[in-house]
Amino acid sequence: MKEDQETEREYPHWNRVYLIVVLYSIAIMVGLWLFSRMYD
């Protein structure tokens, strides 16, 4: 239990990190899709 509490205190920003990664991935996919549409 003690390790779990330390982990939560040490990384309080993981939810934000996951959200940023998801949004970044979506942005890359949209960007690549738009880039490929330019050459259709």
Secondary structure in CASP SS format (residue, H / E / C, confidence):
PFRMAT SS
TARGET T0000
AUTHOR 0000-0000-0000
METHOD secondary structure of the structure
MODEL  1
M C 1.00
K H 1.00
E H 1.00
D H 1.00
Q H 1.00
E H 1.00
T H 1.00
E H 1.00
R H 1.00
E H 1.00
Y C 1.00
P C 1.00
H C 1.00
W H 1.00
N H 1.00
R H 1.00
V H 1.00
Y H 1.00
L H 1.00
I H 1.00
V H 1.00
V H 1.00
L H 1.00
Y H 1.00
S H 1.00
I H 1.00
A H 1.00
I H 1.00
M H 1.00
V H 1.00
G H 1.00
L H 1.00
W H 1.00
L H 1.00
F H 1.00
S H 1.00
R H 1.00
M H 1.00
Y C 1.00
D C 1.00
END
